[in-house]
Amino acid sequence: MVQEGTVQPQAMMPSAVPQSQCEKTVNEGMNMFLQGDRGTAERLFKQAISSDEKCYQAAFNLGALWEQRGDVAGAKKHYDWALSI
């Protein structure tokens, strides 16, 4: 039984505002990342950047992936790119 006032996890509801292709692809990439499929996540983040060169979310997420791999220089490049957008 759920107690009143307790926050419960909720499914994400579709936004009333249409998402850009960048946002859709980044969200797909995040889902793959959270499922442990880092290769597909990376491909989707790169795809998001290909469709929109100002997709800073994808650039930042690529930086995070590269940082986890231990590629600090590559991560910094993507972080700097995300910040410059």
C-alpha positions as CSV (number, residue, x, y, z in Angstrom):
1,M,0.0,0.0,0.0
2,V,1.3,3.4,-0.9
3,Q,1.2,6.1,1.8
4,E,-0.2,9.4,0.9
5,G,2.5,12.0,0.2
6,T,5.1,9.4,-0.9
7,V,6.7,10.1,-4.2
8,Q,6.4,7.2,-6.6
9,P,8.3,6.6,-9.9
10,Q,6.3,7.7,-12.9
11,A,6.6,6.7,-16.6
12,M,7.7,9.6,-18.7
13,M,4.8,11.2,-20.4
14,P,5.1,12.5,-24.0
15,S,5.7,16.2,-24.0
16,A,3.0,18.5,-25.4
17,V,5.8,20.3,-27.2
18,P,7.3,18.4,-30.1
19,Q,10.9,17.3,-29.5
20,S,13.6,18.1,-32.0
21,Q,15.4,15.3,-33.8
22,C,18.4,16.1,-31.5
23,E,16.4,15.6,-28.4
24,K,14.8,12.4,-29.6
25,T,18.1,10.9,-30.6
26,V,19.8,11.9,-27.4
27,N,17.0,10.4,-25.4
28,E,17.3,7.1,-27.4
29,G,21.1,7.2,-26.7
30,M,20.5,7.8,-23.0
31,N,18.2,4.8,-22.9
32,M,20.9,2.7,-24.5
33,F,23.5,4.1,-22.1
34,L,21.3,3.2,-19.1
35,Q,20.8,-0.3,-20.4
36,G,24.6,-0.7,-20.6
37,D,24.8,-0.5,-24.4
38,R,27.5,2.1,-24.6
39,G,28.4,1.4,-28.2
40,T,24.8,2.1,-29.4
41,A,24.6,5.1,-27.2
42,E,27.8,6.5,-28.7
43,R,26.4,5.9,-32.2
44,L,23.2,7.7,-31.4
45,F,24.9,10.7,-29.8
46,K,27.1,11.0,-33.0
47,Q,24.0,10.7,-35.1
48,A,22.3,13.5,-33.1
49,I,25.3,15.7,-33.8
50,S,25.2,14.8,-37.5
51,S,21.6,15.9,-37.7
52,D,22.2,19.1,-35.6
53,E,25.7,20.4,-35.1
54,K,24.4,22.6,-32.2
55,C,23.2,19.5,-30.3
56,Y,25.2,20.3,-27.1
57,Q,23.5,17.5,-25.2
58,A,25.0,14.8,-27.5
59,A,28.4,16.5,-27.4
60,F,28.3,16.5,-23.6
61,N,27.2,12.9,-23.4
62,L,30.0,11.8,-25.8
63,G,32.4,13.6,-23.4
64,A,31.0,11.5,-20.5
65,L,31.4,8.3,-22.5
66,W,34.9,9.1,-23.5
67,E,35.8,10.1,-19.9
68,Q,34.5,6.7,-18.6
69,R,36.8,5.0,-21.1
70,G,39.7,6.9,-19.7
71,D,40.2,9.1,-22.8
72,V,40.5,12.4,-20.9
73,A,41.7,14.4,-23.9
74,G,38.8,13.2,-26.1
75,A,36.3,13.8,-23.2
76,K,37.7,17.4,-22.8
77,K,37.3,18.0,-26.5
78,H,33.6,17.1,-26.4
79,Y,33.0,19.0,-23.1
80,D,34.6,22.1,-24.6
81,W,32.5,21.7,-27.8
82,A,29.3,21.4,-25.7
83,L,30.2,24.5,-23.8
84,S,30.9,26.5,-26.9
85,I,27.5,25.8,-28.5
